Amino acid sequence: MKKRVWIPVFLTAGLMVTTTGCASNRRVVVREPASKVVVVKDAPGPGTVVVVKKRPPSARREARPHRPSSRHVWIPGHWEWRGNRYVWKSGHWVVPPRAGAVWAPGHWKQSRGGWIFVAGHWR
């Protein structure tokens, strides 16, 4: 009988241990193109955020290649920050992950510390 009293206590304690450490941190990487200094800070939330001090160039106009099928959706190109400069990543055709999915394109957003890339995603 005493063993049964302790079972709920152990289950509750185990649940508390597994849920209290779930707060994830994302890395915020601040890149300064003039110098090669990289500052890394911890911030709440998943993923890595890259903050670039230099404004991104204007988006390029791209010629779309032939659409492979009527199911394909065009994902526009965008500027990526690589090392110490912006590099153009060309657009491409993809099949959406589910019927009715709509692509929200990635874009650069100005913040207090510089420019942050908001990744594209399916809605």
N, CA, C and O atoms as CSV, one atom per row, in Angstrom:
chain,resi,resn,atom,element,x,y,z
A,1,MET,N,N,0.813,-1.204,0.000
A,1,MET,CA,C,0.000,0.000,0.000
A,1,MET,C,C,0.851,1.259,0.000
A,1,MET,O,O,0.493,2.224,-0.676
A,2,LYS,N,N,1.950,1.294,0.720
A,2,LYS,CA,C,2.812,2.467,0.740
A,2,LYS,C,C,3.409,2.734,-0.635
A,2,LYS,O,O,3.615,3.894,-0.992
A,3,LYS,N,N,3.695,1.690,-1.421
A,3,LYS,CA,C,4.257,1.867,-2.754
A,3,LYS,C,C,3.283,2.622,-3.657
A,3,LYS,O,O,3.707,3.440,-4.472
A,4,ARG,N,N,1.995,2.359,-3.521
A,4,ARG,CA,C,1.002,3.028,-4.372
A,4,ARG,C,C,0.877,4.512,-4.043
A,4,ARG,O,O,0.569,5.303,-4.935
A,5,VAL,N,N,1.103,4.915,-2.803
A,5,VAL,CA,C,1.030,6.315,-2.416
A,5,VAL,C,C,2.161,7.102,-3.086
A,5,VAL,O,O,1.952,8.252,-3.473
A,6,TRP,N,N,3.325,6.525,-3.228
A,6,TRP,CA,C,4.482,7.220,-3.786
A,6,TRP,C,C,4.458,7.307,-5.309
A,6,TRP,O,O,5.115,8.175,-5.883
A,7,ILE,N,N,3.717,6.428,-5.971
A,7,ILE,CA,C,3.685,6.442,-7.436
A,7,ILE,C,C,3.205,7.790,-7.980
A,7,ILE,O,O,3.867,8.340,-8.861
A,8,PRO,N,N,2.082,8.354,-7.500
A,8,PRO,CA,C,1.668,9.667,-8.019
A,8,PRO,C,C,2.682,10.768,-7.719
A,8,PRO,O,O,2.856,11.691,-8.515
A,9,VAL,N,N,3.353,10.670,-6.564
A,9,VAL,CA,C,4.346,11.681,-6.202
A,9,VAL,C,C,5.500,11.647,-7.205
A,9,VAL,O,O,5.940,12.696,-7.678
A,10,PHE,N,N,5.999,10.436,-7.537
A,10,PHE,CA,C,7.094,10.308,-8.494
A,10,PHE,C,C,6.663,10.746,-9.894
A,10,PHE,O,O,7.433,11.393,-10.605
A,11,LEU,N,N,5.445,10.399,-10.291
A,11,LEU,CA,C,4.961,10.809,-11.610
A,11,LEU,C,C,4.854,12.328,-11.702
A,11,LEU,O,O,5.227,12.907,-12.722
A,12,THR,N,N,4.354,12.981,-10.658
A,12,THR,CA,C,4.227,14.434,-10.651
A,12,THR,C,C,5.598,15.094,-10.678
A,12,THR,O,O,5.804,16.064,-11.408
A,13,ALA,N,N,6.537,14.579,-9.890
A,13,ALA,CA,C,7.888,15.138,-9.859
A,13,ALA,C,C,8.566,14.975,-11.218
A,13,ALA,O,O,9.244,15.888,-11.688
A,14,GLY,N,N,8.386,13.825,-11.843
A,14,GLY,CA,C,8.977,13.583,-13.162
A,14,GLY,C,C,8.403,14.513,-14.208
A,14,GLY,O,O,9.132,15.000,-15.073
A,15,LEU,N,N,7.097,14.769,-14.143
A,15,LEU,CA,C,6.450,15.676,-15.084
A,15,LEU,C,C,6.968,17.102,-14.907
A,15,LEU,O,O,7.177,17.814,-15.889
A,16,MET,N,N,7.177,17.521,-13.653
A,16,MET,CA,C,7.691,18.860,-13.388
A,16,MET,C,C,9.105,19.022,-13.933
A,16,MET,O,O,9.437,20.070,-14.487
A,17,VAL,N,N,9.936,18.002,-13.785
A,17,VAL,CA,C,11.313,18.073,-14.274
A,17,VAL,C,C,11.330,18.173,-15.791
A,17,VAL,O,O,12.121,18.938,-16.343
A,18,THR,N,N,10.479,17.419,-16.479
A,18,THR,CA,C,10.499,17.432,-17.943
A,18,THR,C,C,9.892,18.697,-18.525
A,18,THR,O,O,10.259,19.083,-19.634
A,19,THR,N,N,8.974,19.363,-17.822
A,19,THR,CA,C,8.332,20.551,-18.392
A,19,THR,C,C,9.000,21.855,-17.981
A,19,THR,O,O,8.875,22.848,-18.697
A,20,THR,N,N,9.704,21.887,-16.854
A,20,THR,CA,C,10.289,23.157,-16.425
A,20,THR,C,C,11.484,23.562,-17.263
A,20,THR,O,O,11.794,24.751,-17.332
A,21,GLY,N,N,12.165,22.630,-17.901
A,21,GLY,CA,C,13.332,22.980,-18.709
A,21,GLY,C,C,13.012,23.181,-20.175
A,21,GLY,O,O,13.925,23.140,-21.000
A,22,CYS,N,N,11.760,23.397,-20.536
A,22,CYS,CA,C,11.375,23.476,-21.944
A,22,CYS,C,C,11.548,24.856,-22.563
A,22,CYS,O,O,11.369,25.006,-23.772
A,23,ALA,N,N,11.884,25.852,-21.784
A,23,ALA,CA,C,12.057,27.181,-22.367
A,23,ALA,C,C,13.270,27.153,-23.283
A,23,ALA,O,O,14.395,26.936,-22.833
A,24,SER,N,N,13.033,27.371,-24.566
A,24,SER,CA,C,14.142,27.314,-25.524
A,24,SER,C,C,14.692,28.711,-25.761
A,24,SER,O,O,13.990,29.708,-25.594
A,25,ASN,N,N,15.943,28.766,-26.146
A,25,ASN,CA,C,16.581,30.035,-26.475
A,25,ASN,C,C,16.941,30.036,-27.937
A,25,ASN,O,O,17.290,28.994,-28.491
A,26,ARG,N,N,16.863,31.182,-28.568
A,26,ARG,CA,C,17.334,31.296,-29.935
A,26,ARG,C,C,18.565,32.193,-29.898
A,26,ARG,O,O,18.689,33.063,-29.036
A,27,ARG,N,N,19.445,31.977,-30.818
A,27,ARG,CA,C,20.654,32.784,-30.892
A,27,ARG,C,C,20.384,33.999,-31.755
A,27,ARG,O,O,19.792,33.894,-32.829
A,28,VAL,N,N,20.816,35.138,-31.282
A,28,VAL,CA,C,20.734,36.360,-32.076
A,28,VAL,C,C,22.164,36.678,-32.491
A,28,VAL,O,O,23.018,36.933,-31.642
A,29,VAL,N,N,22.421,36.665,-33.782
A,29,VAL,CA,C,23.755,36.909,-34.294
A,29,VAL,C,C,23.763,38.284,-34.946
A,29,VAL,O,O,23.037,38.521,-35.912
A,30,VAL,N,N,24.574,39.184,-34.427
A,30,VAL,CA,C,24.675,40.529,-34.974
A,30,VAL,C,C,25.933,40.571,-35.831
A,30,VAL,O,O,27.033,40.320,-35.339
A,31,ARG,N,N,25.771,40.890,-37.114
A,31,ARG,CA,C,26.910,40.916,-38.036
A,31,ARG,C,C,27.153,42.347,-38.486
A,31,ARG,O,O,26.228,43.039,-38.910
A,32,GLU,N,N,28.363,42.773,-38.395
A,32,GLU,CA,C,28.743,44.112,-38.817
A,32,GLU,C,C,29.663,43.995,-40.011
A,32,GLU,O,O,30.796,43.537,-39.859
A,33,PRO,N,N,29.214,44.397,-41.210
A,33,PRO,CA,C,30.017,44.219,-42.410
A,33,PRO,C,C,31.320,45.016,-42.436
A,33,PRO,O,O,32.305,44.557,-43.014
A,34,ALA,N,N,31.343,46.201,-41.821
A,34,ALA,CA,C,32.560,47.013,-41.865
A,34,ALA,C,C,33.695,46.320,-41.105
A,34,ALA,O,O,34.838,46.321,-41.563
A,35,SER,N,N,33.390,45.744,-39.974
A,35,SER,CA,C,34.384,44.973,-39.233
A,35,SER,C,C,33.933,43.523,-39.273
A,35,SER,O,O,32.789,43.243,-39.631
A,36,LYS,N,N,34.779,42.633,-38.925
A,36,LYS,CA,C,34.396,41.227,-38.956
A,36,LYS,C,C,33.999,40.739,-37.568
A,36,LYS,O,O,34.174,39.568,-37.232
A,37,VAL,N,N,33.460,41.660,-36.768
A,37,VAL,CA,C,33.035,41.337,-35.415
A,37,VAL,C,C,31.665,40.681,-35.463
A,37,VAL,O,O,30.761,41.177,-36.136
A,38,VAL,N,N,31.507,39.584,-34.761
A,38,VAL,CA,C,30.217,38.908,-34.664
A,38,VAL,C,C,29.846,38.839,-33.188
A,38,VAL,O,O,30.594,38.281,-32.386
A,39,VAL,N,N,28.709,39.394,-32.829
A,39,VAL,CA,C,28.244,39.381,-31.452
A,39,VAL,C,C,27.095,38.388,-31.363
A,39,VAL,O,O,26.131,38.494,-32.121
A,40,VAL,N,N,27.178,37.436,-30.461
A,40,VAL,CA,C,26.124,36.431,-30.301
A,40,VAL,C,C,25.470,36.644,-28.956
A,40,VAL,O,O,26.148,36.700,-27.929
A,41,LYS,N,N,24.152,36.763,-28.958
A,41,LYS,CA,C,23.382,36.954,-27.726
A,41,LYS,C,C,22.314,35.882,-27.647
A,41,LYS,O,O,21.863,35.382,-28.678
A,42,ASP,N,N,21.902,35.522,-26.445
A,42,ASP,CA,C,20.794,34.584,-26.281
A,42,ASP,C,C,19.492,35.359,-26.169
A,42,ASP,O,O,19.434,36.417,-25.542
A,43,ALA,N,N,18.459,34.821,-26.781
A,43,ALA,CA,C,17.136,35.441,-26.733
A,43,ALA,C,C,16.096,34.334,-26.699
A,43,ALA,O,O,16.353,33.245,-27.211
A,44,PRO,N,N,14.922,34.578,-26.109
A,44,PRO,CA,C,13.899,33.534,-26.050
A,44,PRO,C,C,13.339,33.206,-27.423
A,44,PRO,O,O,13.250,34.076,-28.289
A,45,GLY,N,N,12.961,31.949,-27.620
A,45,GLY,CA,C,12.334,31.518,-28.867
A,45,GLY,C,C,13.228,30.611,-29.680
A,45,GLY,O,O,14.437,30.571,-29.454
A,46,PRO,N,N,12.651,29.875,-30.630
A,46,PRO,CA,C,13.431,28.927,-31.425
A,46,PRO,C,C,14.184,29.600,-32.571
A,46,PRO,O,O,13.852,30.713,-32.978
A,47,GLY,N,N,15.189,28.917,-33.080
A,47,GLY,CA,C,15.879,29.370,-34.285
A,47,GLY,C,C,16.995,30.354,-34.025
A,47,GLY,O,O,17.314,30.665,-32.878
A,48,THR,N,N,17.579,30.834,-35.087
A,48,THR,CA,C,18.659,31.811,-35.017
A,48,THR,C,C,18.244,33.050,-35.782
A,48,THR,O,O,17.719,32.957,-36.892
A,49,VAL,N,N,18.477,34.200,-35.197
A,49,VAL,CA,C,18.153,35.466,-35.832
A,49,VAL,C,C,19.467,36.147,-36.191
A,49,VAL,O,O,20.340,36.305,-35.338
A,50,VAL,N,N,19.608,36.546,-37.439
A,50,VAL,CA,C,20.800,37.264,-37.878
A,50,VAL,C,C,20.422,38.720,-38.065
A,50,VAL,O,O,19.520,39.037,-38.840
A,51,VAL,N,N,21.103,39.601,-37.361
A,51,VAL,CA,C,20.866,41.038,-37.472
A,51,VAL,C,C,22.044,41.625,-38.244
A,51,VAL,O,O,23.192,41.513,-37.814
A,52,VAL,N,N,21.757,42.249,-39.383
A,52,VAL,CA,C,22.796,42.803,-40.256
A,52,VAL,C,C,22.709,44.315,-40.204
A,52,VAL,O,O,21.622,44.879,-40.332
A,53,LYS,N,N,23.838,44.975,-40.018
A,53,LYS,CA,C,23.855,46.436,-39.920
A,53,LYS,C,C,23.644,47.114,-41.281
A,53,LYS,O,O,23.147,48.239,-41.341
A,54,LYS,N,N,24.014,46.444,-42.354
A,54,LYS,CA,C,23.926,47.022,-43.693
A,54,LYS,C,C,22.562,46.746,-44.316
A,54,LYS,O,O,22.073,45.617,-44.271
A,55,ARG,N,N,21.950,47.769,-44.893
A,55,ARG,CA,C,20.639,47.630,-45.540
A,55,ARG,C,C,20.733,46.667,-46.723
A,55,ARG,O,O,21.700,46.729,-47.482
A,56,PRO,N,N,19.740,45.769,-46.900
A,56,PRO,CA,C,19.777,44.858,-48.049
A,56,PRO,C,C,19.496,45.592,-49.356
A,56,PRO,O,O,18.792,46.602,-49.357
A,57,PRO,N,N,20.040,45.093,-50.475
A,57,PRO,CA,C,19.731,45.706,-51.775
A,57,PRO,C,C,18.258,45.483,-52.129
A,57,PRO,O,O,17.578,44.663,-51.513
A,58,SER,N,N,17.787,46.213,-53.113
A,58,SER,CA,C,16.414,46.018,-53.599
A,58,SER,C,C,16.296,44.626,-54.217
A,58,SER,O,O,17.269,44.076,-54.731
A,59,ALA,N,N,15.098,44.073,-54.158
A,59,ALA,CA,C,14.862,42.744,-54.748
A,59,ALA,C,C,15.086,42.784,-56.249
A,59,ALA,O,O,14.821,43.793,-56.902
A,60,ARG,N,N,15.574,41.687,-56.785
A,60,ARG,CA,C,15.789,41.592,-58.231
A,60,ARG,C,C,14.509,41.158,-58.923
A,60,ARG,O,O,13.689,40.453,-58.335
A,61,ARG,N,N,14.340,41.569,-60.146
A,61,ARG,CA,C,13.250,41.049,-60.983
A,61,ARG,C,C,13.775,39.774,-61.612
A,61,ARG,O,O,14.863,39.756,-62.186
A,62,GLU,N,N,13.008,38.725,-61.502
A,62,GLU,CA,C,13.445,37.434,-62.030
A,62,GLU,C,C,12.532,36.970,-63.157
A,62,GLU,O,O,11.317,37.162,-63.112
A,63,ALA,N,N,13.134,36.360,-64.158
A,63,ALA,CA,C,12.348,35.705,-65.205
A,63,ALA,C,C,12.018,34.310,-64.675
A,63,ALA,O,O,12.908,33.543,-64.308
A,64,ARG,N,N,10.736,34.001,-64.643
A,64,ARG,CA,C,10.328,32.684,-64.153
A,64,ARG,C,C,10.471,31.650,-65.258
A,64,ARG,O,O,9.982,31.850,-66.370
A,65,PRO,N,N,11.142,30.544,-64.952
A,65,PRO,CA,C,11.195,29.473,-65.941
A,65,PRO,C,C,9.797,28.849,-66.113
A,65,PRO,O,O,8.885,29.129,-65.335
A,66,HIS,N,N,9.649,28.021,-67.116
A,66,HIS,CA,C,8.372,27.365,-67.391
A,66,HIS,C,C,7.862,26.636,-66.147
A,66,HIS,O,O,8.613,25.933,-65.471
A,67,ARG,N,N,6.573,26.817,-65.859
A,67,ARG,CA,C,5.944,26.161,-64.710
A,67,ARG,C,C,5.865,24.663,-64.972
A,67,ARG,O,O,5.286,24.251,-65.977
A,68,PRO,N,N,6.442,23.827,-64.082
A,68,PRO,CA,C,6.461,22.386,-64.311
A,68,PRO,C,C,5.079,21.730,-64.371
A,68,PRO,O,O,4.866,20.803,-65.151
A,69,SER,N,N,4.141,22.210,-63.548
A,69,SER,CA,C,2.771,21.679,-63.572
A,69,SER,C,C,1.840,22.723,-62.976
A,69,SER,O,O,2.296,23.728,-62.431
A,70,SER,N,N,0.550,22.491,-63.076
A,70,SER,CA,C,-0.430,23.446,-62.528
A,70,SER,C,C,-0.424,23.428,-60.999
A,70,SER,O,O,-0.942,24.349,-60.368
A,71,ARG,N,N,0.151,22.400,-60.407
A,71,ARG,CA,C,0.229,22.322,-58.933
A,71,ARG,C,C,1.358,23.172,-58.362
A,71,ARG,O,O,1.313,23.539,-57.187
A,72,HIS,N,N,2.355,23.489,-59.157
A,72,HIS,CA,C,3.527,24.214,-58.662
A,72,HIS,C,C,3.228,25.683,-58.358
A,72,HIS,O,O,2.415,26.324,-59.023
A,73,VAL,N,N,3.910,26.193,-57.333
A,73,VAL,CA,C,3.784,27.587,-56.890
A,73,VAL,C,C,5.175,28.220,-56.949
A,73,VAL,O,O,6.166,27.583,-56.591
A,74,TRP,N,N,5.244,29.467,-57.399
A,74,TRP,CA,C,6.514,30.164,-57.492
A,74,TRP,C,C,6.929,30.726,-56.125
A,74,TRP,O,O,6.161,31.447,-55.487
A,75,ILE,N,N,8.137,30.395,-55.685
A,75,ILE,CA,C,8.724,30.946,-54.462
A,75,ILE,C,C,9.734,31.994,-54.932
A,75,ILE,O,O,10.757,31.630,-55.513
A,76,PRO,N,N,9.477,33.288,-54.696
A,76,PRO,CA,C,10.380,34.326,-55.212
A,76,PRO,C,C,11.748,34.295,-54.533
A,76,PRO,O,O,11.900,33.830,-53.403
A,77,GLY,N,N,12.735,34.808,-55.266
A,77,GLY,CA,C,14.084,34.883,-54.723
A,77,GLY,C,C,14.201,35.976,-53.671
A,77,GLY,O,O,13.306,36.809,-53.524
A,78,HIS,N,N,15.317,35.967,-52.939
A,78,HIS,CA,C,15.553,36.982,-51.914
A,78,HIS,C,C,17.062,37.091,-51.640
A,78,HIS,O,O,17.844,36.221,-52.022
A,79,TRP,N,N,17.438,38.164,-50.981
A,79,TRP,CA,C,18.819,38.359,-50.592
A,79,TRP,C,C,19.098,37.608,-49.299
A,79,TRP,O,O,18.321,37.692,-48.348
A,80,GLU,N,N,20.215,36.867,-49.261
A,80,GLU,CA,C,20.681,36.185,-48.050
A,80,GLU,C,C,21.977,36.848,-47.598
A,80,GLU,O,O,22.745,37.351,-48.419
A,81,TRP,N,N,22.212,36.845,-46.304
A,81,TRP,CA,C,23.466,37.366,-45.782
A,81,TRP,C,C,24.414,36.190,-45.604
A,81,TRP,O,O,24.123,35.262,-44.849
A,82,ARG,N,N,25.547,36.228,-46.296
A,82,ARG,CA,C,26.544,35.152,-46.200
A,82,ARG,C,C,27.906,35.768,-45.914
A,82,ARG,O,O,28.439,36.543,-46.709
A,83,GLY,N,N,28.445,35.409,-44.782
A,83,GLY,CA,C,29.770,35.923,-44.426
A,83,GLY,C,C,29.729,37.399,-44.127
A,83,GLY,O,O,29.372,37.804,-43.020
A,84,ASN,N,N,30.094,38.210,-45.107
A,84,ASN,CA,C,30.090,39.656,-44.892
A,84,ASN,C,C,29.445,40.404,-46.059
A,84,ASN,O,O,29.759,41.567,-46.311
A,85,ARG,N,N,28.529,39.716,-46.775
A,85,ARG,CA,C,27.859,40.376,-47.901
A,85,ARG,C,C,26.523,39.704,-48.200
A,85,ARG,O,O,26.248,38.587,-47.761
A,86,TYR,N,N,25.705,40.425,-48.963
A,86,TYR,CA,C,24.433,39.874,-49.419
A,86,TYR,C,C,24.655,39.070,-50.692
A,86,TYR,O,O,25.438,39.457,-51.560
A,87,VAL,N,N,23.956,37.945,-50.788
A,87,VAL,CA,C,24.027,37.076,-51.966
A,87,VAL,C,C,22.585,36.769,-52.379
A,87,VAL,O,O,21.748,36.451,-51.534
A,88,TRP,N,N,22.299,36.866,-53.685
A,88,TRP,CA,C,20.953,36.603,-54.183
A,88,TRP,C,C,20.679,35.112,-54.242
A,88,TRP,O,O,21.474,34.354,-54.798
A,89,LYS,N,N,19.553,34.684,-53.670
A,89,LYS,CA,C,19.086,33.297,-53.776
A,89,LYS,C,C,17.907,33.326,-54.742
A,89,LYS,O,O,16.876,33.936,-54.459
A,90,SER,N,N,18.067,32.669,-55.872
A,90,SER,CA,C,17.047,32.698,-56.930
A,90,SER,C,C,15.752,32.021,-56.513
A,90,SER,O,O,15.739,31.117,-55.677
A,91,GLY,N,N,14.661,32.483,-57.119
A,91,GLY,CA,C,13.356,31.873,-56.890
A,91,GLY,C,C,13.271,30.517,-57.577
A,91,GLY,O,O,14.113,30.169,-58.406
A,92,HIS,N,N,12.239,29.758,-57.218
A,92,HIS,CA,C,12.065,28.415,-57.783
A,92,HIS,C,C,10.610,27.957,-57.634
A,92,HIS,O,O,9.851,28.502,-56.832
A,93,TRP,N,N,10.245,26.955,-58.415
A,93,TRP,CA,C,8.903,26.359,-58.352
A,93,TRP,C,C,8.895,25.225,-57.334
A,93,TRP,O,O,9.849,24.450,-57.263
A,94,VAL,N,N,7.823,25.120,-56.542
A,94,VAL,CA,C,7.648,24.006,-55.603
A,94,VAL,C,C,6.183,23.579,-55.590
A,94,VAL,O,O,5.292,24.338,-55.969
A,95,VAL,N,N,5.963,22.362,-55.151
A,95,VAL,CA,C,4.602,21.868,-54.941
A,95,VAL,C,C,4.254,22.139,-53.479
A,95,VAL,O,O,5.003,21.722,-52.595
A,96,PRO,N,N,3.145,22.823,-53.195
A,96,PRO,CA,C,2.772,23.119,-51.804
A,96,PRO,C,C,2.628,21.850,-50.969
A,96,PRO,O,O,2.339,20.782,-51.510
A,97,PRO,N,N,2.826,21.957,-49.658
A,97,PRO,CA,C,2.744,20.782,-48.789
A,97,PRO,C,C,1.326,20.235,-48.616
A,97,PRO,O,O,1.143,19.084,-48.219
A,98,ARG,N,N,0.322,21.068,-48.917
A,98,ARG,CA,C,-1.079,20.634,-48.775
A,98,ARG,C,C,-1.956,21.488,-49.693
A,98,ARG,O,O,-1.556,22.571,-50.121
A,99,ALA,N,N,-3.128,20.998,-49.981
A,99,ALA,CA,C,-4.064,21.742,-50.844
A,99,ALA,C,C,-4.456,23.049,-50.166
A,99,ALA,O,O,-4.721,23.074,-48.964
A,100,GLY,N,N,-4.491,24.115,-50.923
A,100,GLY,CA,C,-4.907,25.417,-50.394
A,100,GLY,C,C,-3.814,26.180,-49.664
A,100,GLY,O,O,-4.064,27.294,-49.203
A,101,ALA,N,N,-2.615,25.627,-49.539
A,101,ALA,CA,C,-1.529,26.322,-48.854
A,101,ALA,C,C,-1.086,27.527,-49.672
A,101,ALA,O,O,-1.024,27.464,-50.900
A,102,VAL,N,N,-0.779,28.618,-48.992
A,102,VAL,CA,C,-0.354,29.854,-49.643
A,102,VAL,C,C,1.027,30.217,-49.110
A,102,VAL,O,O,1.257,30.162,-47.902
A,103,TRP,N,N,1.958,30.590,-50.007
A,103,TRP,CA,C,3.314,30.955,-49.605
A,103,TRP,C,C,3.379,32.421,-49.191
A,103,TRP,O,O,2.978,33.307,-49.945
A,104,ALA,N,N,3.886,32.667,-47.985
A,104,ALA,CA,C,4.155,34.022,-47.510
A,104,ALA,C,C,5.651,34.250,-47.707
A,104,ALA,O,O,6.454,33.652,-46.990
A,105,PRO,N,N,6.054,35.102,-48.664
A,105,PRO,CA,C,7.477,35.266,-48.984
A,105,PRO,C,C,8.296,35.828,-47.826
A,105,PRO,O,O,7.798,36.588,-46.995
A,106,GLY,N,N,9.568,35.430,-47.796
A,106,GLY,CA,C,10.497,35.979,-46.821
A,106,GLY,C,C,10.818,37.426,-47.177
A,106,GLY,O,O,10.696,37.829,-48.334
A,107,HIS,N,N,11.224,38.198,-46.190
A,107,HIS,CA,C,11.558,39.603,-46.425
A,107,HIS,C,C,12.481,40.117,-45.317
A,107,HIS,O,O,12.547,39.550,-44.226
A,108,TRP,N,N,13.181,41.191,-45.622
A,108,TRP,CA,C,14.035,41.846,-44.639
A,108,TRP,C,C,13.218,42.905,-43.908
A,108,TRP,O,O,12.466,43.661,-44.525
A,109,LYS,N,N,13.374,42.950,-42.585
A,109,LYS,CA,C,12.619,43.881,-41.748
A,109,LYS,C,C,13.618,44.705,-40.933
A,109,LYS,O,O,14.541,44.153,-40.333
A,110,GLN,N,N,13.434,46.008,-40.915
A,110,GLN,CA,C,14.328,46.857,-40.149
A,110,GLN,C,C,13.971,46.790,-38.673
A,110,GLN,O,O,12.800,46.867,-38.303
A,111,SER,N,N,14.994,46.644,-37.830
A,111,SER,CA,C,14.800,46.630,-36.378
A,111,SER,C,C,15.727,47.678,-35.768
A,111,SER,O,O,16.452,48.359,-36.493
A,112,ARG,N,N,15.710,47.810,-34.479
A,112,ARG,CA,C,16.565,48.802,-33.827
A,112,ARG,C,C,18.052,48.517,-34.057
A,112,ARG,O,O,18.847,49.447,-34.194
A,113,GLY,N,N,18.426,47.243,-34.099
A,113,GLY,CA,C,19.834,46.883,-34.232
A,113,GLY,C,C,20.325,46.760,-35.663
A,113,GLY,O,O,21.529,46.627,-35.881
A,114,GLY,N,N,19.438,46.799,-36.642
A,114,GLY,CA,C,19.827,46.614,-38.027
A,114,GLY,C,C,18.697,45.979,-38.824
A,114,GLY,O,O,17.532,46.338,-38.659
A,115,TRP,N,N,19.051,45.029,-39.692
A,115,TRP,CA,C,18.077,44.366,-40.562
A,115,TRP,C,C,17.985,42.891,-40.200
A,115,TRP,O,O,19.005,42.230,-40.004
A,116,ILE,N,N,16.748,42.370,-40.109
A,116,ILE,CA,C,16.479,40.974,-39.748
A,116,ILE,C,C,15.720,40.326,-40.888
A,116,ILE,O,O,14.777,40.913,-41.421
A,117,PHE,N,N,16.123,39.113,-41.270
A,117,PHE,CA,C,15.395,38.402,-42.313
A,117,PHE,C,C,14.279,37.574,-41.694
A,117,PHE,O,O,14.517,36.751,-40.810
A,118,VAL,N,N,13.058,37.801,-42.167
A,118,VAL,CA,C,11.893,37.032,-41.732
A,118,VAL,C,C,11.685,35.961,-42.809
A,118,VAL,O,O,11.343,36.282,-43.947
A,119,ALA,N,N,11.889,34.717,-42.455
A,119,ALA,CA,C,11.836,33.619,-43.431
A,119,ALA,C,C,10.434,33.426,-43.989
A,119,ALA,O,O,9.439,33.649,-43.299
A,120,GLY,N,N,10.372,33.006,-45.256
A,120,GLY,CA,C,9.089,32.676,-45.880
A,120,GLY,C,C,8.520,31.402,-45.279
A,120,GLY,O,O,9.258,30.579,-44.737
A,121,HIS,N,N,7.200,31.241,-45.376
A,121,HIS,CA,C,6.562,30.068,-44.791
A,121,HIS,C,C,5.205,29.809,-45.463
A,121,HIS,O,O,4.650,30.688,-46.121
A,122,TRP,N,N,4.695,28.616,-45.288
A,122,TRP,CA,C,3.377,28.247,-45.814
A,122,TRP,C,C,2.304,28.602,-44.806
A,122,TRP,O,O,2.467,28.378,-43.607
A,123,ARG,N,N,1.190,29.166,-45.304
A,123,ARG,CA,C,0.023,29.462,-44.447
A,123,ARG,C,C,-1.078,28.527,-44.820
A,123,ARG,O,O,-2.161,28.584,-44.237
